[in-house]
Amino acid sequence: MSNHLVVTAMGADRPGIVSKFARLASECDCDIVDSRMALFGNEFTLIMMLSGSWPSITKIESMLPSLSVELELLTVMKRTSKHTPQNYISSLDVNFSGHDQRGTMKKITQFLADRSLDLAAVKSHAEEDATGKPTQNISLTINVPEKVDLDKLEIGINELAEELTLECTIERIQGVES
């Protein structure tokens, strides 16, 4: 039986960080089950889920702090279990774009929370357009349970976009298993 550990790291970006984490996982006899990295400003961020035997997980937990010091990274780790996927009838890819305004993400995520919808992925980006006006782009993947009426949900999302004065596109993806 595999055991799991989630590791998050953040610090100044420089070449070789991911390689050193991959090497440590291999040396500790752990597998990288899932990982994501991104740059925010000049900060490197990494999140990965590792699996292995209890001795392997314990070994990486004991060795990670020294790697963190060496790479000058802030790291957090937490033992977890394998994700148990739910069966969703559909998924929606939703994209909001337009003038950047404070509180947009709060209103969108509250809309989803009020409907007990599963937010599977979020990506947002704000910048200035060629004329110097602040713009934003928010992309969401929403897993939709069987009890939700997709047509009514799409109407509600479009009404929210109108209220926020944002452009909105919605794409349905059928037969989703997360």
C-alpha positions in Angstrom: 0.0 0.0 0.0 1.4 3.4 -1.0 1.4 6.3 1.4 1.3 9.9 0.2 3.0 13.2 1.0 2.2 16.7 -0.4 5.1 19.0 -0.6 4.9 22.8 -1.3 8.0 24.9 -1.9 8.4 28.6 -2.7 11.5 30.8 -3.2 13.6 32.7 -5.6 13.6 31.2 -9.1 16.8 29.6 -10.4 17.7 26.7 -12.7 17.8 23.2 -11.2 15.2 23.4 -8.4 12.8 20.9 -9.9 15.7 18.6 -10.7 16.9 18.6 -7.1 13.4 17.7 -5.8 13.1 14.9 -8.4 16.5 13.6 -7.4 15.6 13.6 -3.7 12.3 11.8 -4.4 14.2 9.1 -6.3 16.9 8.8 -3.6 14.2 8.3 -1.0 12.4 5.7 -3.2 9.3 7.9 -3.7 7.3 8.4 -6.8 6.1 11.8 -8.0 2.4 11.2 -8.5 1.4 14.7 -9.4 3.2 18.1 -9.6 2.7 21.7 -10.7 5.0 24.6 -10.7 4.6 28.3 -11.5 6.4 31.6 -11.4 4.8 34.5 -9.5 6.9 37.6 -10.1 10.5 36.3 -9.4 9.2 33.6 -7.0 9.2 29.9 -8.0 6.4 27.8 -6.5 6.1 24.0 -6.6 3.5 21.6 -5.3 3.9 17.9 -5.7 2.4 14.7 -4.3 4.7 11.9 -3.6 3.9 8.2 -2.9 5.9 5.5 -1.3 6.3 3.2 1.7 6.1 4.6 5.2 9.9 4.4 5.5 10.3 6.2 2.2 7.9 9.0 3.2 9.6 9.3 6.5 13.0 9.5 4.8 12.0 12.3 2.5 10.4 14.1 5.4 13.7 14.0 7.3 15.8 15.0 4.2 13.6 17.8 2.8 14.5 20.4 5.4 18.2 20.3 4.5 17.4 20.6 0.8 15.1 23.6 1.6 18.0 25.3 3.4 20.4 24.6 0.5 18.0 26.0 -2.1 16.8 28.8 0.2 13.1 27.7 -0.1 10.2 27.9 2.2 8.7 24.3 2.3 5.7 22.8 3.9 4.8 19.1 3.8 1.8 17.1 4.9 0.9 13.4 4.9 -2.3 12.7 3.0 -4.2 9.8 1.3 -4.9 9.0 -2.3 -7.6 11.1 -3.8 -10.9 9.3 -4.0 -12.5 10.6 -7.2 -16.2 11.4 -7.4 -18.2 10.7 -10.4 -19.4 13.9 -12.1 -21.8 14.0 -15.0 -20.1 16.9 -16.6 -17.5 19.6 -16.3 -17.5 23.2 -17.4 -14.5 25.1 -18.6 -15.4 28.8 -17.9 -13.4 31.8 -18.9 -14.0 35.3 -17.7 -12.1 38.2 -19.2 -12.3 42.0 -19.2 -11.5 45.0 -17.0 -9.6 44.1 -13.9 -11.6 45.0 -10.8 -11.0 44.2 -7.1 -13.3 41.5 -5.7 -14.0 39.6 -8.9 -12.4 36.3 -7.7 -14.3 36.6 -4.4 -17.7 37.0 -6.2 -17.0 34.2 -8.7 -15.8 31.7 -6.0 -18.7 32.7 -3.7 -21.2 32.0 -6.6 -19.7 28.5 -6.9 -19.6 27.9 -3.1 -23.2 28.9 -2.7 -24.1 26.2 -5.2 -21.8 23.6 -3.6 -19.9 23.1 -6.9 -16.5 21.5 -7.1 -13.8 23.8 -8.4 -11.3 21.5 -10.1 -8.9 24.1 -11.4 -8.4 27.9 -11.4 -6.0 30.0 -13.3 -6.1 33.8 -13.2 -3.9 36.5 -14.6 -4.1 40.3 -14.5 -2.0 42.7 -16.6 -2.3 46.0 -18.5 -3.4 46.1 -22.1 -1.6 48.1 -24.8 -3.3 51.3 -23.6 -2.3 50.8 -20.0 -5.8 49.7 -18.8 -5.8 46.8 -16.2 -7.3 43.6 -17.6 -7.9 40.2 -16.1 -8.5 36.6 -17.4 -9.9 34.0 -15.1 -10.2 30.3 -16.2 -12.1 27.8 -14.2 -12.9 24.1 -14.5 -16.0 23.2 -12.5 -17.1 19.6 -11.9 -20.8 19.4 -12.0 -22.7 16.7 -9.9 -25.8 15.0 -11.3 -28.3 17.0 -9.3 -27.3 20.3 -11.0 -29.2 21.5 -14.0 -26.5 22.5 -16.5 -28.7 24.9 -18.4 -29.7 26.9 -15.3 -26.1 26.9 -14.1 -24.9 28.3 -17.4 -27.6 31.0 -17.2 -26.4 31.9 -13.7 -22.8 32.1 -14.7 -23.6 34.3 -17.7 -25.7 36.6 -15.4 -22.8 36.8 -13.0 -20.4 37.7 -15.9 -22.9 40.4 -16.9 -23.1 41.7 -13.3 -19.3 41.9 -13.3 -19.1 43.4 -16.8 -16.9 40.6 -18.0 -16.9 38.6 -21.2 -17.7 34.9 -20.5 -17.3 31.7 -22.5 -18.5 28.3 -21.3 -17.6 24.9 -22.7 -19.3 21.7 -21.6 -17.2 18.6 -21.2 -19.4 15.5 -20.8 -18.7 12.2 -18.9 -16.1 13.6 -16.5 -14.3 11.4 -13.9 -12.0 13.4 -11.7 
